[in-house]
Amino acid sequence: MEAESIIAEEVKQFEALKDSLETVPTIKKLRAYAERIRVAEVEKCLSKMGDVDLSENNKKAIYDVSLGIVNKLLHGPMQHLKCDVTENRTLSDILGNMQALNRIFSLDKEMEDKLHAKIEQNQKQSSRGQSVSAKFS
């Protein structure tokens, strides 16, 4: 019986890891979207400064601070795309978060359709799993 519980826990952790890999395209697209905005805004700022002769260190400082801002803004959303069994974040939660981020930032219509289908599939599997476990109770 103890071996079964160990195997069940390992399977659960493996499935969480496998499911979290589905977030990679969303993470890449969100980071690329933020990076395009960051670079464009820094370039716009530097061009508005005109003839101000900035040293390479000053330019690097401007780029670094903009990168720090982007990283801090994206940290929270990225955490909600990770499957963490210790925080009881389910696959449905993660898929819902991915769908929300894709919709909010218009990252990918095709990805949103796939996520919607995956959410429906997960809900069907969950309800089947509950009915199967009820039979054995």
Secondary structure, 3 states (H helix, E strand, C coil): CHHHHHHHHHHHHHHHHHHHHHHHHHHHHHHHHHHHHHHHHHHHHHHHCCCCCCCHHHHHHHHHHHHHHHHHHHHHHHHCCCCCHHHCCCHHHHHHHHHHHHHHCCCCHHHHHHHHHHHHHHHHHHHHHHHHHHHHC
